[in-house]
Amino acid sequence: MSTRDAVALLAGGVMIVSLLGTTENTEAGASAASPLANTSGTGPSLAPLTSHADKKDARALIGRLRVKARGSSTGYRRTNYGGNWADSAPGVPYAGNGCRTRDDLLARDGRDVVRAGCTVLSLTLDDPYTGRAIDWRVADADEIQVDHVVPLSYGWRMAAKSWPESKRLDFANDPLNLLPVDGRANEEKDGSGPAAWLPPQRRIRCAYVTRFAQVAVKYDVPVTRTDKQTMLDQCR
């Protein structure tokens, strides 16, 4: 089945569910969370780090990162990290709640979220990467994509080849490592580290590299020397 056909089928199913009256509208809750105050990843989105004290703390965190030469991508496949948006990761928030990880993250970060059961039908996203407010519907699925802050391919190059399957599954589904963002920005990023790609919105860059560092420290993922220096430079 093509992606277009799958989206059409999902949209059709959603319409039927909606007509049956089982949709739920969830108003916006908390504002975007500072990465330094959101070590579990369950707080919404990503707030800028602007104070001298926060930037100092961010540099201290980044300073803890191990440095390693860029590894090979040999053997990398998305399936090395389990199925897309698996609900079966053994050690991260939201796992086992019956909903796909993608839907959990859309509901976490969106405003005016409308759901049918687990499935998010529509929302407004204040995109941290571009600063855009995106009014999204499920029929336009790719307009919002859920980014792995530390990309799966980056993790593979630097550490994950030697990990057990359970750790890879956690890494791919950990809300600390996941941000719903503008789809085009996510595609431009691809598998890049911070030296090759940073969010277009400059005011969010220190927060972004701080989140990158949080994930890398949690999972003991080394970074390249140029990535580490770039990260430090964003929080001066």
Secondary structure, DSSP 8 states (H G I E B T S, - for coil): --HHHHHHHHHHHHHHHHHTT-EEEE---S----GGG-TTS-S-S-----SHHHHHHHHHHHHT--B------TT--GGGG-STT-S--SSSTTTTSSS-HHHHHHHHH-EEEEEETTEEEEEEEE-TTT--EEEEEGGGGGGEEEEESS-HHHHHHHTGGGS-HHHHHHHHH-GGGEEEEEHHHHHHHTT--TTT---SSGGGHHHHHHHHHHHHHHTT--B-HHHHHHHHHHT-
